[in-house]
Amino acid sequence: MVRKGLTRCGNSGCGCEYAPEVWTGLFGLYLDARGEGKWTGGLSKMRAFIRRGKDKAMAQKEAAEALVDLTLEGVKYVALLYRKNPEICREVARTLKKWPVSADMAERSWQRKAENVVADLNLGSAISGFILSDRTATENSIRWYATVIYQTLFQSRYFFKNGDQRVYTRQGCPPWVEKTLALPQFTKAQVRAWAVLGKEMLLEQRPNFIEDEALKEQKFKWTKRAENRSKSGKPTLRAIQNEAFDDFTKELRKLAPVENIYRGDW
C-alpha cells in the first residue's frame, strides 16, 4: 500500500463507482483479449452476458473485437450528449485532461472535427497546472518531485481509507499515511497543508532524496541559498532540505487548481 519509491501513480477510473458492471465487463474483455481470462472467471454478470452465457474465456480476437465495439458505443453516446447538451460537456471537460473521440475513416476530415470538439470543450481549462506537470514533469526535477508528493499522498489516502479489505491493509503503514485523511481538498489555498505532510512523507520514505542525481544541479542552488541564510555560512543538511521543500511547495501551488473541483485525479 505504501510506495517505497517515487513513482508516478496511475489514475483509476472513477466510472467504476457509478457503473461497476460496465467497468468490470470492459476490464474482463481486456483480460480475455490478452489471453488472461482464465484468472478472472465469473468477473461480472455483464461479462457473462457478453460471453453469451459461457463461463470460459472468449477467444482473444473475439474479445478484442467486443472490447472495441463496446468502447465505440460509449464514445457514440458521449458524442450524442455533446450535440444535445454541449454546456454540460464543457462543464465536465474543464476538469479533465482527456476526452473520448473516435476515428472514422469513412468520414471526411474526422481528425479536424475531433480537434474542433476538443477546442470547443476547452478541455482541462480548470487544471492547467496539473496538465503542464503531467506533460513536463520528467523534464523538470522539482516539478516531478512535487507531482509525486501530491500523487503519493492522494493515493495513500484513498488506499488507507479503503484499507483492511481483501486487497489492501492498514497494517505497517507509517504515521503520515493516516494523517492524509485529515488533508483538505487540494486547492491553491490549501496547498500548505499538503506540502507540510509531503515533507514528512518524503523525509521518512526517502531521507536521502537530496542526493538524487536528478537534483544535482538543484542541490547546488539550495546549498548556496542556505549558505546565504546561515550566520556561520555552513548550513546544516536540514537547512538545505528546507530550501528544497520551499521549491516543492511553490511547484505544488502551480499544480493545484484555484477552486475545489474534486474528480478523478484530484
C-alpha positions in Angstrom: 0.0 0.0 0.0 2.8 2.4 0.8 5.1 3.4 -2.0 8.7 2.8 -1.1 10.0 4.6 -4.2 9.0 7.7 -6.0 6.9 6.6 -9.0 4.1 8.3 -10.8 0.7 7.0 -9.8 -1.8 5.7 -12.3 -5.2 7.2 -12.5 -8.1 4.9 -11.5 -11.3 5.3 -13.4 -14.0 6.8 -11.2 -16.7 5.5 -13.6 -16.4 2.1 -11.9 -18.2 3.6 -8.8 -21.3 4.5 -10.9 -21.3 1.7 -13.4 -19.4 -1.2 -11.8 -20.8 -3.9 -14.2 -19.8 -1.9 -17.3 -16.3 -1.3 -15.9 -15.6 -4.8 -14.9 -17.1 -6.1 -18.1 -14.7 -4.0 -20.2 -11.8 -5.0 -17.9 -12.8 -8.6 -18.3 -12.8 -8.3 -22.1 -9.4 -6.7 -22.0 -8.0 -9.6 -20.0 -9.6 -12.1 -22.4 -8.1 -10.2 -25.3 -4.7 -10.6 -23.6 -5.3 -14.3 -23.1 -5.5 -14.0 -19.4 -9.2 -14.7 -18.9 -8.6 -17.9 -17.0 -7.6 -15.9 -14.0 -10.9 -14.0 -13.8 -13.7 -16.4 -14.3 -17.1 -15.1 -13.3 -15.8 -11.5 -13.1 -19.2 -10.0 -13.6 -22.7 -10.6 -14.9 -22.0 -8.2 -17.7 -19.1 -10.2 -18.8 -21.1 -13.5 -18.7 -23.7 -11.8 -20.9 -21.0 -10.7 -23.4 -19.7 -14.2 -23.4 -23.2 -15.3 -24.4 -23.6 -17.2 -21.1 -20.3 -19.1 -21.5 -18.3 -19.5 -18.3 -15.0 -19.9 -20.2 -12.8 -17.1 -21.6 -13.5 -15.8 -25.0 -11.1 -16.2 -27.9 -8.6 -13.4 -27.9 -9.7 -11.9 -31.3 -13.4 -12.1 -30.4 -12.7 -10.4 -27.0 -10.7 -7.7 -28.7 -13.5 -7.0 -31.2 -16.1 -6.9 -28.4 -13.9 -4.5 -26.4 -13.6 -2.2 -29.4 -17.3 -2.4 -30.2 -18.4 -1.6 -26.6 -15.9 1.3 -26.3 -17.1 2.8 -29.6 -20.7 2.6 -28.3 -19.6 4.6 -25.2 -17.9 7.2 -27.4 -21.0 7.5 -29.5 -23.2 8.3 -26.5 -20.7 10.9 -25.4 -20.8 12.5 -28.9 -24.6 12.5 -28.8 -24.6 14.2 -25.4 -22.3 16.8 -26.8 -24.7 17.5 -29.6 -27.7 17.7 -27.4 -26.2 19.4 -24.4 -22.7 20.9 -25.1 -22.8 23.0 -22.0 -22.8 20.1 -19.6 -20.0 18.5 -21.6 -17.9 21.7 -21.3 -18.5 21.8 -17.5 -17.2 18.2 -17.3 -14.3 18.7 -19.7 -12.9 21.7 -17.9 -11.7 19.4 -15.1 -10.4 16.6 -17.3 -7.2 16.1 -19.3 -8.7 13.5 -21.7 -11.8 13.4 -23.9 -13.0 10.4 -25.9 -13.3 10.8 -29.7 -13.4 8.1 -32.4 -11.6 7.7 -35.7 -14.0 7.2 -38.6 -12.1 6.6 -41.8 -15.3 6.9 -43.9 -15.8 10.5 -42.6 -14.0 13.3 -44.3 -11.6 15.3 -42.1 -12.5 13.4 -39.0 -9.3 14.5 -37.3 -10.2 18.2 -37.8 -13.7 17.6 -36.4 -12.2 15.9 -33.4 -9.8 18.8 -32.8 -12.7 21.2 -33.1 -14.7 19.4 -30.5 -11.8 19.4 -28.0 -11.1 23.1 -28.7 -14.8 23.9 -28.1 -14.9 22.0 -24.9 -11.9 24.0 -23.5 -10.6 20.7 -22.2 -8.6 20.9 -19.0 -9.0 24.6 -18.6 -9.5 24.3 -14.8 -6.5 22.1 -14.3 -3.9 23.7 -16.5 -1.2 23.3 -13.8 -1.8 19.6 -13.5 -1.7 19.1 -17.2 1.6 21.1 -17.5 3.1 18.9 -14.7 1.9 15.7 -16.3 3.4 16.8 -19.7 6.7 18.1 -18.5 7.4 16.5 -15.1 10.2 14.4 -16.5 11.9 17.5 -17.9 11.8 19.4 -14.5 13.1 17.6 -11.4 11.4 20.0 -9.0 8.1 19.6 -10.8 8.5 15.8 -10.8 9.0 15.7 -7.1 6.1 18.0 -6.4 3.8 15.9 -8.6 4.9 12.7 -6.9 4.4 14.2 -3.5 0.8 15.1 -4.4 0.1 11.7 -6.0 1.6 9.7 -3.2 -0.4 11.5 -0.6 -3.6 11.3 -2.7 -3.2 7.6 -3.5 -2.2 6.7 0.1 -5.3 8.5 1.4 -7.5 6.5 -0.9 -6.0 3.1 -0.1 -5.8 3.8 3.6 -9.5 4.9 3.7 -10.4 1.7 2.0 -8.0 -0.4 3.9 -8.5 -3.7 5.8 -10.2 -5.2 2.7 -9.0 -8.2 0.7 -6.6 -6.2 -1.4 -5.3 -3.5 0.9 -4.3 -3.4 4.6 -3.6 -0.6 7.0 -1.1 -2.7 9.0 2.5 -1.5 8.8 1.7 1.9 7.5 3.8 4.8 8.8 2.1 7.6 10.7 2.0 10.0 7.8 -0.4 7.7 5.9 -3.2 8.1 8.4 -2.7 11.8 8.5 -3.7 12.0 4.8 -7.3 11.5 6.0 -7.2 15.0 7.5 -5.9 16.7 4.4 -8.2 19.4 3.0 -9.2 19.4 -0.7 -6.2 20.1 -3.0 -6.5 23.7 -4.0 -4.1 26.6 -4.2 -5.5 28.0 -0.9 -4.9 24.6 0.9 -1.5 23.7 -0.6 0.4 24.4 2.6 -1.2 21.5 4.4 -0.2 19.1 1.6 3.3 20.5 1.5 3.8 20.0 5.2 2.7 16.4 5.2 4.5 15.8 1.9 7.7 16.9 3.7 7.1 14.4 6.5 6.4 11.7 4.0 9.4 12.3 1.8 11.9 12.5 4.7 10.6 9.2 6.0 10.4 7.4 2.7 13.4 8.9 1.0 15.6 10.6 3.7 18.5 10.9 1.2 16.4 12.4 -1.6 18.7 15.4 -1.7 21.4 13.0 -3.2 19.2 12.1 -6.2 21.3 12.5 -9.3 18.3 14.3 -10.9 18.6 17.0 -8.2 22.3 17.5 -8.5 22.1 21.0 -10.1 19.3 22.0 -7.8 21.2 20.8 -4.7 24.0 23.2 -5.6 21.5 26.1 -5.7 19.8 25.0 -2.5 23.1 24.8 -0.7 24.1 28.3 -1.9 20.7 29.7 -0.7 21.1 28.0 2.6 24.7 29.4 3.0 23.4 32.9 2.4 20.8 32.4 5.2 23.2 30.8 7.6 25.1 33.1 10.0 28.1 30.8 10.0 28.0 30.2 6.3 27.9 26.5 6.9 24.3 25.3 6.5 23.0 22.1 8.0 21.5 19.3 5.9 18.1 20.2 7.3 18.6 23.8 6.1 19.4 22.6 2.6 16.4 20.3 2.7 14.2 23.2 3.8 15.3 25.1 0.7 14.3 22.1 -1.4 10.8 22.0 0.2 10.3 25.7 -0.4 10.7 25.0 -4.1 8.5 21.9 -3.9 5.8 23.9 -2.2 5.9 26.6 -5.0 5.5 23.9 -7.6 2.6 22.3 -5.7 0.9 25.6 -5.7 1.2 25.8 -9.5 -0.1 22.2 -9.7 -3.2 22.8 -7.6 -6.5 24.2 -9.1 -7.9 27.5 -7.8 -11.3 26.0 -7.0 -12.4 22.8 -5.4 -13.1 20.6 -8.5 -12.6 17.2 -7.0 -12.8 14.5 -9.6 -10.6 11.6 -10.5 -7.0 12.9 -10.4 -8.0 15.5 -7.7 
